């Protein structure tokens, strides 16, 4: 039996804090779209100074159809 190959499918897990309330809207054809933004932070120790620093990355996310309704 051939193993299942999903060469064009990406799976990403993002864990962070919600920056603002999700915004649900609908396209002209009625498909739901949800926009929201999360903040992911990481702490690391600066090698030169030895002090702890925090880096924050803000990620814009767009969900479509059923995922949009669930995200809202």
N, C-alpha and C positions, 0 to 999 in steps of 0.2 A: 504494500500500500504506500502511495506517495505521501510524504508529509505535507501538511497545509502550508502554503506559502502566501504570505500577505505582504508582498513587496511594496505596495503603494499605500499601506495603512500605517499610520503613526499613532502611537498611544502615549499620551502625556499626562502626568499627574502633577497638578500645581496646588500647593498648599500655601495659604497666606491669609491675610486679613482683608475683609471687604472694605474698600475705601469709601464708597457711596452706595446708595440704594440702586439695585438693578433697574434698568429702564426697558420695559416691554413695549414693543410697537409691532405693527403688522404691515406687510408689504401690500401693494395694490391687489395682488392675487390672494391675499389673506394668510400668507405664511407668517407665523410669529417669529420675531427677532428680538433677542435680549442683549443689551450692551451693559457690561459692568467692568469694574476695575479692581484688581487686588494688589496688595503690597506684600512682597516677600523680603524678609530681612535675613542677613547672615552676620554672625559675629566672628571676628578673627583677631588674632594677636599680631600687631605690627612687629615685624622682625627687627626693624631698626630702633624703635623707641621702646618696645616691650609693652606698650599700652594696648588695651582692648579697643577695637573700633567696630562700628556697625555700618553695614552697607545695605541700603534699601533699593529694591528694584520694583518699579510699578509696571504692571502688565495689563494691557487692555484686552478684553475677551469679548467675542461675539458668538452667541449661541443661536442655533436655528431650530425651528420646528418644535418637536417635543422637548428637547433639551432646553430651549428658550423658556418654555412654560414652566419647567421644573426649576430652572435657575431663578425665575422671578419669584 
